[in-house]
């Protein structure tokens, strides 16, 4: 229930700049400068370059018409988003009485295998969520957006993630930056009345709160499990690491920056501040946080809703969120997801109408209320429901400084391998040097793919 996908978002950009970007695009559209703007604000050019056959989709819908949606649509959605989706499907069906949407919810931990099977057999749904990290691997299955699909409310830095050869193969609908969560009541007992600003302060705070009665570990660091290595990346990014070279032709894990980050966190395990044998069951970090056993963790906006479910309304006053403590920077890992229409869809018209409706700012605000997901819609993030929420403000600040995984079809395969090696590093069965060397060797063997 609590597992989240760690997807991909491109470089950091402030919310103010995002708004300015949209305004500038509108002014410059008449003179054809939209592509230039995209290049200026994003790293690595305008859109993904790929040999993908998605650019040759002869079944793609050219335009969305103005008629109500009709017919049947099948949809696959994952995790908490999938659980929140029925309310919105019902509303869309009420507004479009001749349409019926059949939803299948999938766990984040195993959805990739179902996607692979569907791609191989041509039996995918009409619509699915698509994790940012998996866009390269599954891009051939998706149909590009119609020419009249309005993307102006979504920042170019997000759109670019799912843009291949100038075609928008999926539409971003939420961003997932990691920030720090800490129990303010326990921190105060340990002599802390604010969040730590640096890694040195973080280590001291985690050591101090560990001495409070009832606390078993000072900080939660997931040492194993699906996507554990990917969820760890914010440590490396804050220490100046990049996991790919400048021209995106080679993975780069065997660097002093990545090594320094792993040495910092393995020291937390060795000194007992963090537990290398902590539970990695879905939601274990949230449960331990509510119980007061582990008062510091790092996670994404969805946790706000889950903590309310676990701890009740009163628990909201017992914790706070904060931007990441700084090493060389406070750069966070950011995930997120898109919605896509599959090439094999027999009802692309209705499928795109649902996505168009779902991406409206007012719908995105309501989905935020249901899931705590940070909307991709610029207008939605300006709503007071988000901007006046003190626990959401650090997320809005953190999104100014984020990085994620590159667009590489081999990343899911490399990630599965790296998860296992990362566990060995965390539990001390291999050294940091040996573990990173092994990950780099596997990365070199796989290459970056498309």
Secondary structure as UniProt FT lines:
FT   HELIX           15..28
FT   HELIX           29..31
FT   HELIX           34..41
FT   TURN            43..44
FT   HELIX           53..56
FT   TURN            58..59
FT   STRAND          71..78
FT   HELIX           79..95
FT   TURN            97..98
FT   STRAND          99..106
FT   TURN            108..110
FT   HELIX           111..121
FT   STRAND          127..131
FT   HELIX           132..134
FT   HELIX           135..138
FT   HELIX           139..141
FT   STRAND          142..143
FT   TURN            147..148
FT   TURN            152..153
FT   HELIX           156..159
FT   HELIX           160..162
FT   STRAND          163..164
FT   TURN            165..166
FT   STRAND          167..168
FT   STRAND          171..177
FT   STRAND          179..183
FT   HELIX           184..189
FT   TURN            190..191
FT   HELIX           199..209
FT   TURN            210..211
FT   TURN            213..214
FT   TURN            226..227
FT   HELIX           228..238
FT   TURN            239..240
FT   TURN            246..247
FT   HELIX           256..270
FT   TURN            271..272
FT   TURN            276..277
FT   TURN            282..283
FT   HELIX           284..291
FT   STRAND          296..299
FT   HELIX           302..311
FT   HELIX           313..318
FT   STRAND          319..322
FT   STRAND          332..342
FT   TURN            343..344
FT   HELIX           348..358
FT   HELIX           361..371
FT   STRAND          374..375
FT   HELIX           378..381
FT   HELIX           384..387
FT   HELIX           390..398
FT   TURN            399..400
FT   STRAND          402..403
FT   TURN            409..410
FT   HELIX           411..426
FT   TURN            427..428
FT   HELIX           432..446
//
